[in-house]
Amino acid sequence: MKHPLEDLIDAKIAAAQADGAFDNLEGMGKPLAPCDDPENILFSKVVRDHGGAPEFVVLARELADMRSELAETGDRTRRMEIMKDMSMMEAKIDIARKQFNR
């Protein structure tokens, strides 16, 4: 079944082409960059362009902060808490990485 707006969309695209709206676009005449996830390429590009990262990368940054805090902390009780949190974080990273690579 055809979408009700399909004809309107096609007409708008044709008019834009006739007006030269698609002339001299960045990357024109060059091959497209390879893509690991073609279904989500636009979403992935928007996320990357706005500083986003996969969950496991964000968690790895938090783990690095925990390691820095551990190195700076002399309190034995606090060190034990940090190490426990680091262990949990490593498990979360492993899970997030496996989900990302599906």
N, CA, C and O atoms as CSV, one atom per row, in Angstrom:
chain,resi,resn,atom,element,x,y,z
A,1,MET,N,N,0.846,-1.191,0.000
A,1,MET,CA,C,0.000,0.000,0.000
A,1,MET,C,C,0.885,1.246,0.000
A,1,MET,O,O,1.861,1.328,0.745
A,2,LYS,N,N,0.544,2.168,-0.809
A,2,LYS,CA,C,1.300,3.400,-0.963
A,2,LYS,C,C,0.936,4.386,0.151
A,2,LYS,O,O,-0.235,4.546,0.497
A,3,HIS,N,N,1.956,5.041,0.703
A,3,HIS,CA,C,1.726,6.042,1.740
A,3,HIS,C,C,1.020,7.244,1.125
A,3,HIS,O,O,1.339,7.633,0.001
A,4,PRO,N,N,0.069,7.840,1.837
A,4,PRO,CA,C,-0.695,8.970,1.278
A,4,PRO,C,C,0.154,10.173,0.881
A,4,PRO,O,O,-0.229,10.940,-0.003
A,5,LEU,N,N,1.294,10.340,1.524
A,5,LEU,CA,C,2.134,11.510,1.221
A,5,LEU,C,C,3.238,11.217,0.211
A,5,LEU,O,O,4.025,12.104,-0.117
A,6,GLU,N,N,3.303,10.000,-0.278
A,6,GLU,CA,C,4.395,9.617,-1.170
A,6,GLU,C,C,4.452,10.476,-2.431
A,6,GLU,O,O,5.535,10.896,-2.838
A,7,ASP,N,N,3.312,10.740,-3.050
A,7,ASP,CA,C,3.294,11.571,-4.261
A,7,ASP,C,C,3.750,12.999,-3.970
A,7,ASP,O,O,4.479,13.593,-4.764
A,8,LEU,N,N,3.323,13.547,-2.836
A,8,LEU,CA,C,3.736,14.892,-2.448
A,8,LEU,C,C,5.243,14.948,-2.208
A,8,LEU,O,O,5.914,15.889,-2.632
A,9,ILE,N,N,5.762,13.939,-1.529
A,9,ILE,CA,C,7.205,13.882,-1.254
A,9,ILE,C,C,7.987,13.792,-2.559
A,9,ILE,O,O,8.974,14.503,-2.746
A,10,ASP,N,N,7.546,12.918,-3.460
A,10,ASP,CA,C,8.225,12.787,-4.758
A,10,ASP,C,C,8.201,14.105,-5.534
A,10,ASP,O,O,9.184,14.474,-6.178
A,11,ALA,N,N,7.080,14.802,-5.466
A,11,ALA,CA,C,6.963,16.089,-6.167
A,11,ALA,C,C,7.913,17.122,-5.566
A,11,ALA,O,O,8.546,17.884,-6.297
A,12,LYS,N,N,8.012,17.149,-4.241
A,12,LYS,CA,C,8.924,18.100,-3.573
A,12,LYS,C,C,10.380,17.803,-3.944
A,12,LYS,O,O,11.160,18.720,-4.203
A,13,ILE,N,N,10.735,16.525,-3.967
A,13,ILE,CA,C,12.108,16.140,-4.332
A,13,ILE,C,C,12.398,16.525,-5.773
A,13,ILE,O,O,13.462,17.068,-6.069
A,14,ALA,N,N,11.466,16.250,-6.667
A,14,ALA,CA,C,11.656,16.598,-8.079
A,14,ALA,C,C,11.813,18.105,-8.250
A,14,ALA,O,O,12.653,18.557,-9.028
A,15,ALA,N,N,11.010,18.886,-7.527
A,15,ALA,CA,C,11.108,20.350,-7.613
A,15,ALA,C,C,12.459,20.826,-7.082
A,15,ALA,O,O,13.075,21.723,-7.659
A,16,ALA,N,N,12.913,20.232,-5.998
A,16,ALA,CA,C,14.212,20.619,-5.430
A,16,ALA,C,C,15.339,20.275,-6.394
A,16,ALA,O,O,16.284,21.048,-6.553
A,17,GLN,N,N,15.239,19.111,-7.039
A,17,GLN,CA,C,16.255,18.731,-8.036
A,17,GLN,C,C,16.260,19.718,-9.195
A,17,GLN,O,O,17.321,20.128,-9.666
A,18,ALA,N,N,15.086,20.092,-9.647
A,18,ALA,CA,C,14.980,21.039,-10.763
A,18,ALA,C,C,15.558,22.400,-10.396
A,18,ALA,O,O,16.124,23.085,-11.247
A,19,ASP,N,N,15.417,22.793,-9.130
A,19,ASP,CA,C,15.943,24.076,-8.660
A,19,ASP,C,C,17.431,24.019,-8.347
A,19,ASP,O,O,18.041,25.042,-8.035
A,20,GLY,N,N,18.024,22.818,-8.429
A,20,GLY,CA,C,19.456,22.675,-8.167
A,20,GLY,C,C,19.805,22.549,-6.700
A,20,GLY,O,O,20.960,22.755,-6.329
A,21,ALA,N,N,18.838,22.215,-5.850
A,21,ALA,CA,C,19.088,22.111,-4.410
A,21,ALA,C,C,20.087,21.005,-4.067
A,21,ALA,O,O,20.713,21.039,-3.007
A,22,PHE,N,N,20.233,20.035,-4.953
A,22,PHE,CA,C,21.134,18.927,-4.670
A,22,PHE,C,C,22.457,19.041,-5.430
A,22,PHE,O,O,23.274,18.121,-5.395
A,23,ASP,N,N,22.666,20.148,-6.104
A,23,ASP,CA,C,23.918,20.365,-6.814
A,23,ASP,C,C,25.003,20.790,-5.826
A,23,ASP,O,O,24.724,21.496,-4.858
A,24,ASN,N,N,26.216,20.366,-6.069
A,24,ASN,CA,C,27.390,20.772,-5.275
A,24,ASN,C,C,27.283,20.409,-3.799
A,24,ASN,O,O,27.734,21.163,-2.937
A,25,LEU,N,N,26.696,19.276,-3.513
A,25,LEU,CA,C,26.648,18.817,-2.127
A,25,LEU,C,C,28.014,18.286,-1.716
A,25,LEU,O,O,28.782,17.801,-2.547
A,26,GLU,N,N,28.306,18.385,-0.420
A,26,GLU,CA,C,29.569,17.871,0.101
A,26,GLU,C,C,29.667,16.374,-0.193
A,26,GLU,O,O,28.723,15.625,0.059
A,27,GLY,N,N,30.790,15.948,-0.718
A,27,GLY,CA,C,31.002,14.539,-1.020
A,27,GLY,C,C,30.422,14.096,-2.348
A,27,GLY,O,O,30.468,12.911,-2.678
A,28,MET,N,N,29.878,15.026,-3.112
A,28,MET,CA,C,29.266,14.679,-4.395
A,28,MET,C,C,30.289,14.027,-5.323
A,28,MET,O,O,31.393,14.541,-5.499
A,29,GLY,N,N,29.918,12.906,-5.907
A,29,GLY,CA,C,30.795,12.201,-6.828
A,29,GLY,C,C,31.798,11.294,-6.151
A,29,GLY,O,O,32.590,10.637,-6.828
A,30,LYS,N,N,31.782,11.243,-4.824
A,30,LYS,CA,C,32.699,10.389,-4.076
A,30,LYS,C,C,31.921,9.181,-3.556
A,30,LYS,O,O,30.714,9.261,-3.325
A,31,PRO,N,N,32.626,8.063,-3.373
A,31,PRO,CA,C,31.925,6.884,-2.847
A,31,PRO,C,C,31.501,7.114,-1.397
A,31,PRO,O,O,32.128,7.876,-0.662
A,32,LEU,N,N,30.438,6.446,-1.009
A,32,LEU,CA,C,29.979,6.544,0.370
A,32,LEU,C,C,30.960,5.833,1.284
A,32,LEU,O,O,31.584,4.847,0.893
A,33,ALA,N,N,31.091,6.335,2.494
A,33,ALA,CA,C,31.965,5.704,3.481
A,33,ALA,C,C,31.384,4.345,3.867
A,33,ALA,O,O,30.164,4.184,3.920
A,34,PRO,N,N,32.250,3.369,4.137
A,34,PRO,CA,C,31.739,2.065,4.545
A,34,PRO,C,C,30.979,2.180,5.870
A,34,PRO,O,O,31.293,3.020,6.713
A,35,CYS,N,N,29.997,1.337,6.028
A,35,CYS,CA,C,29.158,1.411,7.215
A,35,CYS,C,C,28.941,0.018,7.789
A,35,CYS,O,O,28.566,-0.909,7.071
A,36,ASP,N,N,29.182,-0.122,9.097
A,36,ASP,CA,C,28.972,-1.405,9.766
A,36,ASP,C,C,27.502,-1.658,10.069
A,36,ASP,O,O,27.071,-2.807,10.170
A,37,ASP,N,N,26.740,-0.591,10.211
A,37,ASP,CA,C,25.340,-0.717,10.611
A,37,ASP,C,C,24.470,0.142,9.699
A,37,ASP,O,O,24.043,1.225,10.100
A,38,PRO,N,N,24.200,-0.323,8.477
A,38,PRO,CA,C,23.489,0.522,7.513
A,38,PRO,C,C,22.088,0.936,7.951
A,38,PRO,O,O,21.602,1.989,7.538
A,39,GLU,N,N,21.436,0.130,8.774
A,39,GLU,CA,C,20.081,0.471,9.205
A,39,GLU,C,C,20.077,1.677,10.144
A,39,GLU,O,O,19.095,2.417,10.207
A,40,ASN,N,N,21.168,1.872,10.868
A,40,ASN,CA,C,21.219,2.945,11.858
A,40,ASN,C,C,22.304,3.965,11.566
A,40,ASN,O,O,22.761,4.653,12.478
A,41,ILE,N,N,22.727,4.077,10.311
A,41,ILE,CA,C,23.837,4.968,9.985
A,41,ILE,C,C,23.539,6.427,10.329
A,41,ILE,O,O,24.401,7.121,10.868
A,42,LEU,N,N,22.334,6.899,10.024
A,42,LEU,CA,C,21.999,8.291,10.306
A,42,LEU,C,C,21.978,8.535,11.813
A,42,LEU,O,O,22.533,9.523,12.295
A,43,PHE,N,N,21.343,7.642,12.545
A,43,PHE,CA,C,21.294,7.778,14.002
A,43,PHE,C,C,22.705,7.784,14.583
A,43,PHE,O,O,23.027,8.624,15.423
A,44,SER,N,N,23.551,6.848,14.136
A,44,SER,CA,C,24.917,6.760,14.644
A,44,SER,C,C,25.702,8.032,14.342
A,44,SER,O,O,26.470,8.503,15.181
A,45,LYS,N,N,25.513,8.587,13.151
A,45,LYS,CA,C,26.223,9.815,12.772
A,45,LYS,C,C,25.795,10.984,13.649
A,45,LYS,O,O,26.636,11.758,14.105
A,46,VAL,N,N,24.504,11.116,13.887
A,46,VAL,CA,C,24.002,12.209,14.725
A,46,VAL,C,C,24.553,12.074,16.143
A,46,VAL,O,O,24.978,13.061,16.743
A,47,VAL,N,N,24.545,10.866,16.671
A,47,VAL,CA,C,25.065,10.640,18.028
A,47,VAL,C,C,26.545,11.008,18.086
A,47,VAL,O,O,26.968,11.717,18.999
A,48,ARG,N,N,27.344,10.532,17.115
A,48,ARG,CA,C,28.782,10.845,17.097
A,48,ARG,C,C,29.025,12.340,16.951
A,48,ARG,O,O,29.875,12.905,17.638
A,49,ASP,N,N,28.276,12.981,16.054
A,49,ASP,CA,C,28.464,14.414,15.810
A,49,ASP,C,C,28.148,15.261,17.036
A,49,ASP,O,O,28.634,16.385,17.153
A,50,HIS,N,N,27.349,14.739,17.940
A,50,HIS,CA,C,26.976,15.488,19.139
A,50,HIS,C,C,27.670,14.967,20.389
A,50,HIS,O,O,27.209,15.196,21.507
A,51,GLY,N,N,28.787,14.262,20.192
A,51,GLY,CA,C,29.616,13.852,21.318
A,51,GLY,C,C,29.155,12.594,22.020
A,51,GLY,O,O,29.674,12.258,23.084
A,52,GLY,N,N,28.206,11.900,21.457
A,52,GLY,CA,C,27.730,10.676,22.068
A,52,GLY,C,C,28.707,9.538,21.852
A,52,GLY,O,O,29.567,9.590,20.973
A,53,ALA,N,N,28.558,8.517,22.667
A,53,ALA,CA,C,29.417,7.348,22.560
A,53,ALA,C,C,28.631,6.132,23.017
A,53,ALA,O,O,27.649,6.260,23.748
A,54,PRO,N,N,29.061,4.955,22.588
A,54,PRO,CA,C,28.399,3.753,23.075
A,54,PRO,C,C,28.482,3.663,24.594
A,54,PRO,O,O,29.388,4.219,25.215
A,55,GLU,N,N,27.532,2.962,25.171
A,55,GLU,CA,C,27.466,2.864,26.628
A,55,GLU,C,C,28.766,2.346,27.232
A,55,GLU,O,O,29.209,2.851,28.263
A,56,PHE,N,N,29.386,1.340,26.600
A,56,PHE,CA,C,30.601,0.783,27.188
A,56,PHE,C,C,31.746,1.795,27.200
A,56,PHE,O,O,32.624,1.723,28.060
A,57,VAL,N,N,31.745,2.731,26.262
A,57,VAL,CA,C,32.781,3.767,26.249
A,57,VAL,C,C,32.557,4.744,27.404
A,57,VAL,O,O,33.504,5.127,28.092
A,58,VAL,N,N,31.311,5.141,27.611
A,58,VAL,CA,C,30.974,6.041,28.721
A,58,VAL,C,C,31.326,5.384,30.056
A,58,VAL,O,O,31.896,6.020,30.942
A,59,LEU,N,N,30.979,4.103,30.185
A,59,LEU,CA,C,31.276,3.379,31.421
A,59,LEU,C,C,32.782,3.239,31.625
A,59,LEU,O,O,33.263,3.327,32.755
A,60,ALA,N,N,33.523,3.026,30.554
A,60,ALA,CA,C,34.984,2.917,30.661
A,60,ALA,C,C,35.594,4.226,31.149
A,60,ALA,O,O,36.581,4.224,31.884
A,61,ARG,N,N,35.001,5.339,30.738
A,61,ARG,CA,C,35.488,6.646,31.230
A,61,ARG,C,C,35.240,6.770,32.728
A,61,ARG,O,O,36.083,7.275,33.469
A,62,GLU,N,N,34.062,6.301,33.167
A,62,GLU,CA,C,33.758,6.327,34.606
A,62,GLU,C,C,34.730,5.430,35.370
A,62,GLU,O,O,35.179,5.784,36.460
A,63,LEU,N,N,35.056,4.268,34.798
A,63,LEU,CA,C,36.008,3.362,35.438
A,63,LEU,C,C,37.382,4.022,35.569
A,63,LEU,O,O,38.055,3.863,36.587
A,64,ALA,N,N,37.791,4.751,34.555
A,64,ALA,CA,C,39.078,5.459,34.616
A,64,ALA,C,C,39.061,6.493,35.736
A,64,ALA,O,O,40.055,6.672,36.439
A,65,ASP,N,N,37.920,7.178,35.899
A,65,ASP,CA,C,37.803,8.144,37.002
A,65,ASP,C,C,37.911,7.443,38.348
A,65,ASP,O,O,38.541,7.951,39.275
A,66,MET,N,N,37.286,6.265,38.446
A,66,MET,CA,C,37.362,5.494,39.695
A,66,MET,C,C,38.800,5.087,39.988
A,66,MET,O,O,39.238,5.136,41.138
A,67,ARG,N,N,39.536,4.686,38.958
A,67,ARG,CA,C,40.944,4.301,39.151
A,67,ARG,C,C,41.771,5.491,39.643
A,67,ARG,O,O,42.647,5.344,40.495
A,68,SER,N,N,41.479,6.659,39.096
A,68,SER,CA,C,42.188,7.867,39.545
A,68,SER,C,C,41.873,8.163,41.003
A,68,SER,O,O,42.763,8.487,41.790
A,69,GLU,N,N,40.596,8.047,41.355
A,69,GLU,CA,C,40.193,8.289,42.743
A,69,GLU,C,C,40.847,7.276,43.672
A,69,GLU,O,O,41.280,7.628,44.770
A,70,LEU,N,N,40.920,6.022,43.238
A,70,LEU,CA,C,41.547,4.976,44.049
A,70,LEU,C,C,43.018,5.304,44.301
A,70,LEU,O,O,43.517,5.132,45.413
A,71,ALA,N,N,43.702,5.776,43.266
A,71,ALA,CA,C,45.124,6.107,43.398
A,71,ALA,C,C,45.355,7.270,44.355
A,71,ALA,O,O,46.400,7.359,44.999
A,72,GLU,N,N,44.365,8.165,44.443
A,72,GLU,CA,C,44.517,9.359,45.281
A,72,GLU,C,C,43.999,9.173,46.707
A,72,GLU,O,O,44.272,9.998,47.579
A,73,THR,N,N,43.255,8.098,46.947
A,73,THR,CA,C,42.603,7.909,48.239
A,73,THR,C,C,43.473,7.071,49.171
A,73,THR,O,O,43.964,6.003,48.803
A,74,GLY,N,N,43.646,7.574,50.361
A,74,GLY,CA,C,44.413,6.843,51.368
A,74,GLY,C,C,43.522,6.137,52.374
A,74,GLY,O,O,43.979,5.228,53.068
A,75,ASP,N,N,42.267,6.532,52.467
A,75,ASP,CA,C,41.320,5.939,53.408
A,75,ASP,C,C,41.018,4.501,52.998
A,75,ASP,O,O,40.523,4.247,51.899
A,76,ARG,N,N,41.320,3.573,53.889
A,76,ARG,CA,C,41.180,2.152,53.574
A,76,ARG,C,C,39.725,1.761,53.285
A,76,ARG,O,O,39.459,0.993,52.361
A,77,THR,N,N,38.796,2.287,54.070
A,77,THR,CA,C,37.382,1.981,53.867
A,77,THR,C,C,36.916,2.490,52.508
A,77,THR,O,O,36.213,1.787,51.782
A,78,ARG,N,N,37.305,3.694,52.176
A,78,ARG,CA,C,36.908,4.270,50.895
A,78,ARG,C,C,37.527,3.491,49.736
A,78,ARG,O,O,36.890,3.290,48.702
A,79,ARG,N,N,38.789,3.050,49.918
A,79,ARG,CA,C,39.450,2.262,48.878
A,79,ARG,C,C,38.689,0.963,48.613
A,79,ARG,O,O,38.548,0.547,47.463
A,80,MET,N,N,38.203,0.328,49.669
A,80,MET,CA,C,37.432,-0.912,49.513
A,80,MET,C,C,36.131,-0.640,48.750
A,80,MET,O,O,35.736,-1.430,47.892
A,81,GLU,N,N,35.466,0.480,49.065
A,81,GLU,CA,C,34.237,0.845,48.357
A,81,GLU,C,C,34.503,1.087,46.869
A,81,GLU,O,O,33.744,0.642,46.008
A,82,ILE,N,N,35.581,1.790,46.590
A,82,ILE,CA,C,35.937,2.096,45.203
A,82,ILE,C,C,36.238,0.804,44.440
A,82,ILE,O,O,35.796,0.630,43.304
A,83,MET,N,N,36.993,-0.101,45.072
A,83,MET,CA,C,37.328,-1.355,44.400
A,83,MET,C,C,36.073,-2.195,44.126
A,83,MET,O,O,35.975,-2.851,43.090
A,84,LYS,N,N,35.121,-2.169,45.058
A,84,LYS,CA,C,33.868,-2.880,44.857
A,84,LYS,C,C,33.105,-2.253,43.679
A,84,LYS,O,O,32.578,-2.959,42.819
A,85,ASP,N,N,33.059,-0.920,43.661
A,85,ASP,CA,C,32.388,-0.213,42.561
A,85,ASP,C,C,33.084,-0.487,41.224
A,85,ASP,O,O,32.422,-0.623,40.196
A,86,MET,N,N,34.410,-0.566,41.237
A,86,MET,CA,C,35.163,-0.847,40.020
A,86,MET,C,C,34.842,-2.241,39.487
A,86,MET,O,O,34.714,-2.439,38.279
A,87,SER,N,N,34.716,-3.190,40.385
A,87,SER,CA,C,34.383,-4.551,39.985
A,87,SER,C,C,33.014,-4.592,39.306
A,87,SER,O,O,32.843,-5.242,38.275
A,88,MET,N,N,32.051,-3.899,39.889
A,88,MET,CA,C,30.709,-3.828,39.293
A,88,MET,C,C,30.756,-3.111,37.935
A,88,MET,O,O,30.083,-3.513,36.986
A,89,MET,N,N,31.551,-2.058,37.865
A,89,MET,CA,C,31.661,-1.301,36.623
A,89,MET,C,C,32.262,-2.156,35.518
A,89,MET,O,O,31.816,-2.087,34.373
A,90,GLU,N,N,33.268,-2.961,35.844
A,90,GLU,CA,C,33.869,-3.840,34.844
A,90,GLU,C,C,32.846,-4.838,34.307
A,90,GLU,O,O,32.847,-5.148,33.115
A,91,ALA,N,N,31.978,-5.338,35.176
A,91,ALA,CA,C,30.916,-6.254,34.733
A,91,ALA,C,C,29.930,-5.525,33.824
A,91,ALA,O,O,29.499,-6.076,32.810
A,92,LYS,N,N,29.569,-4.288,34.181
A,92,LYS,CA,C,28.645,-3.503,33.355
A,92,LYS,C,C,29.248,-3.233,31.974
A,92,LYS,O,O,28.550,-3.291,30.961
A,93,ILE,N,N,30.536,-2.942,31.945
A,93,ILE,CA,C,31.222,-2.678,30.680
A,93,ILE,C,C,31.195,-3.924,29.804
A,93,ILE,O,O,30.942,-3.846,28.602
A,94,ASP,N,N,31.453,-5.058,30.411
A,94,ASP,CA,C,31.447,-6.312,29.661
A,94,ASP,C,C,30.065,-6.580,29.056
A,94,ASP,O,O,29.960,-6.966,27.892
A,95,ILE,N,N,29.022,-6.378,29.836
A,95,ILE,CA,C,27.651,-6.581,29.355
A,95,ILE,C,C,27.324,-5.592,28.237
A,95,ILE,O,O,26.774,-5.975,27.204
A,96,ALA,N,N,27.665,-4.317,28.447
A,96,ALA,CA,C,27.379,-3.282,27.440
A,96,ALA,C,C,28.134,-3.562,26.142
A,96,ALA,O,O,27.591,-3.365,25.055
A,97,ARG,N,N,29.374,-4.016,26.248
A,97,ARG,CA,C,30.173,-4.317,25.057
A,97,ARG,C,C,29.548,-5.480,24.283
A,97,ARG,O,O,29.490,-5.444,23.054
A,98,LYS,N,N,29.083,-6.509,24.991
A,98,LYS,CA,C,28.443,-7.650,24.324
A,98,LYS,C,C,27.154,-7.225,23.641
A,98,LYS,O,O,26.872,-7.676,22.531
A,99,GLN,N,N,26.368,-6.370,24.275
A,99,GLN,CA,C,25.134,-5.885,23.666
A,99,GLN,C,C,25.424,-5.036,22.436
A,99,GLN,O,O,24.702,-5.109,21.442
A,100,PHE,N,N,26.472,-4.238,22.503
A,100,PHE,CA,C,26.841,-3.364,21.378
A,100,PHE,C,C,27.265,-4.174,20.174
A,100,PHE,O,O,26.972,-3.800,19.038
A,101,ASN,N,N,27.960,-5.291,20.409
A,101,ASN,CA,C,28.518,-6.090,19.308
A,101,ASN,C,C,27.520,-7.100,18.736
A,101,ASN,O,O,27.891,-7.893,17.871
A,102,ARG,N,N,26.286,-7.092,19.189
A,102,ARG,CA,C,25.275,-8.007,18.639
A,102,ARG,C,C,24.980,-7.708,17.208
A,102,ARG,O,O,24.153,-8.382,16.594
